[in-house]
Amino acid sequence: MSPEVLSAPSSVDVVKSDRAHSRARAARRRKAVVALARVLLLVAVLGLWEVLSRTGTIDPFNFSMPSKIWDQIHTWVMHGTALGSLGAQIWVTLQEALVGWILGVVSGVVSGIALGRVAFLADVLGPYIKVLNSIPRIVLAPIFVIWFGLGSASKIASAVVLVFFPVFFNAFQGAREVDRNLVANARILGASDRRVTLQVVIPSATSWIFTSLHVSFGFALIGAIVGEYIGATQGIGLLVAQSQGTFNAAGVYAAMVILAVVALAAEGLLTFAERRIFRWKPSDSGQ
């Protein structure tokens, strides 16, 4: 048999290749349609809001309008705010949220894995964690301001308590859902409790933990903003409070838009990191 015949692709390989290309084209087409639908929905909502405000159907003083919100953002970007440059306010809030998020994630993961692995700790501390979780944590922000003052510490504390619980419960559940056969096989091979936790439990719980990370950074931003709103010297939350105090609805919405952009950027970074870490997982073509 000639080398040309041996190297020629079979009809089965050609069919598989065509199907793969078809699926890739369909996926690209769906992404384009979804992106277009999102843009059209946003344009429709903003356009309707603008029209209703300009015609007086809704009160423009209370609801403002997209054009005024854009003008407010442009003014803040070009000329700064009453508190200083817009970038400085964003950085203050982002720094508080990041520090609170990191502390909340680390403490939540460590506590969740520990209680998930040690039944005695779960039995003793479980009721207390449930009680603490039932407390509306936003109301703790004024207490933190009293304890830690108007600086960053009170905002970081507010962010930590909002981040800790979703991360903790996901890490705890992830540690409990580890395949018992994997743990048993690791023990048969002589792995200690420490190695089982580090090499089996934590990797198995990673997907659970990453699920909580997507929502927890938004909680960290909320904690920082609420703390700044109650009492601060800088930050986006203080911008919201000042805008509300001067009945500047456009300023309130402008601050919300800025926060939404920051949250979306953080979500994009987390999604990118998750895809890099979980490259081994098969992609869901239906999504």
N, C-alpha and C positions, 0 to 999 in steps of 0.2 A: 504494500500500500504506500502510495507516494506521501511525502511530507505535507504537500498541499492539502490532501484529503484529511490527514490527521489534525491539521491546525484549523480547518474550516469549522466554524461554529455550527452546532446542531440546530435543528428547527426548534427544539425545546428551549435552548438557550436564547434564541431570537425572540420567542414568544415571551419568555420571562423578562428579557430586556425591554421589550415593547410595553409590557404591563407596568414595569417599574417607571418608565418614562411617562406613561399615561397617568400614573398615580402622582408623580412629581408635578406634572402640568396641572392636574386637578387641584393639588394642594396649593400651588402658586396662585391659581385662579381664585380659589376660595379665600386666600389671604387678601388678595386685591379687592374682592367683593366686600369682605368684612371691613377693611380699612375705608373703602369708599362709603359704606353704610354708616360707619362711625362719624366720618366727616360730615356727611349729609344730615345726620341726626343733630350734631352739634350746631351746624349752620341753621337748621330749621328752628331749634330751640332758641338760639340767640336772636335770630331774625324775628321770631314771634314775640319774644320779650321786648325787643326794641320797638316794634310796631305798637304793642299794647301800651308801653310807657309813653310813647310820643302822642298817641291818640287819647291818652287819659283814661283808658280802660282800667289800668292799674295805676296806683298813685306813684309817680316817678320820684317823689320825695322819700318815700319809704322803701320802694323797690329799686330805685335808680334805673339805669339802663346800660347795656353793654358798651355803648360808645363812651359814656361817662366813666365807666370802670376802666376802660382802656386809657382814657385821658389821665386818670389818676395814677395808673401804673407808669405811664410815660413820664408824668411829672416826677414821681418818686425816683425813677431810673435816671432821669436827666438832671434833676435839681436836688435830689435827696429828700429826706423826710425831716420833720421837726426834731427827730431824735438823732439825726445824722444820716449817713449814706444808707441807701436801701440794702446794699450788699452787706454792710456791717450788721444790720438788723437780722437779715437772713442767716448770717454766720452765727450770731449769738444763739438764735433759736435752734439752728441745726446742730451746733456744738452741744447744747444742753440735751437735745433729743438723742444724739449719737452716744454721748456718755451714758445717759440713762438707759438707752437701748442695750448697749454692751453689758452694763452691770446687770440689767434685768435678765438678759439672755443667759449670761454665764451663771448667775445664781439660780435661774429657773432650770437650766439644763442639769447642773450639778445636783440640785435638790431633787429634781424629778427622777434622775437616774438612781440616786441613792435610795429614795423611798421605793422606787420600782424594783430594786434589787434586794432590799432588806425589809422583809415583811414586818419585823418588829418596829422599825422606824415608821412605817406606813400606819401601823395600828395606833401608835402613840400620837404621832403628829397629824394624822389624817383629819380628825375632827377640828383641830385648831385651824388648819389650812382652809377647810370648808367654811368655817366661821369668818375668817379673814376675807375669803373670796366673796362672801355674801354682803360685805360692807361696800356701799357705793364709794369707789375709790376717788372719784372726783372731789368728794367733800373733804378728803384729806389734804387737798392743796392749801386751803387757808391755814390748817394746822402746821404744815411744813413751812409756810411763810413765817408763822410765829416762831417756830423752832429755829429755822436756819436763816431768816432774814430775807431781804429783797434780792440777794445775789443769785448766782447760778445754782447753788446747792439745793434750794427749795424746789426749783424746776426739775433738777435731775432726780430728786427724790420722788416727785410726782410721776415722772416718766418711768422710774424703776417699778413702782407699785402697779402701774398699768401694764407693763411688759411682762412682769414676773409670772403672773398666773396663767395666761395662755401658753407661755413657753413651758412652764412647769407641768401642766396637765398633759400636754402633748409628749413631753419627754417621759413622763411617768407612764403614760399609756404605751409609748413606744418600747420602753423597757419591759413592760408586762407582756407585750405581744410578740416578743422574740421567740423564734422557733425553738421549742424545747429540745428537739433532736440536735440542733446545732450546739446548744449548750452542753447536752449530754456527750456528744462526740468530742467536744473540746476538753471536757473533763476526762474522758477516757484516754485522750492523748496526753494527759498530765498537766493541763493548763490550770493555773491557780485562779482564785476568784478575781484577782486584779487583772489577769490577762483575759479572762472570760469577759469581764466588763469592758476592757479597752478594745479588744479585738473582735468581740462577737456582739455584745449588747449595744454599745454605742454606734458602731456602723449600721446595725439593723434598725436602730431608732432614728437615724439621720433623716430619713424621709419625713418622719413625723415631726421632727424638730424644724425642718425647713418649712413645713406647712405653717407652723406657728410664726416663723420669721416674717412671712409675707404680710401678716396683719399686725404684728407686734410693733413694727417701726411706725406705722400709722398711729398706734396707741402712744408711742413715745412722743411723737409730735403733738398729740392731743395733750399729754401731760405737761409738756413744756409750754404750750400755748395757754393752757388754763392757769398755770402758775404765773406766767407773765401777765395775764389778764387781771389776776387778783392783785398782784403787786410786783413791779419790776422797774428797772431803770432803762432797759433796752429790750429789743426783741419784737417779733411780729405780733405777739399777743398784746403788747403794750400799744402797738399801732392800732389794733382792733379796738382796744379800750378807748384810746384817744379819738378815733373816728366815731365811735358810738357816742362819746361824750359831746362831740360837736355836731351830732346828727348828720354825719357825713356817711350816708349809706354806701356811696361809691367806694369810699375808703375801706369799709368793712368787707365788701365783696372783693375788692382788689387784693386785700390781704389773704382772703380765702383762695383766690386764684393762685397767688404766689405759693401758698402752702400746698395746693393741689399739684402744682408743677414739681415742687420738691419731693412730695410723696411719690409721684409717678416716676421721677428719676431714680429714687431709692428702690422702688419696686422693679424697675428695669435692671438695675445692678444686681439685685437679689436673684432675679430670674436668670440672668446671664451666669452668675456664680453657680446656681443650682444645675443648669444645663451642663456646665463644665464638669461639675462634680459627678453628676449622674449620667455621663455620656454612655455608660454601659446599658442604661435602660432603653428598651425599645420605645420609639416615639409612637404616639397615638394619632394615626392619620385621620381619625374622625374628629379631632379637635381643631 
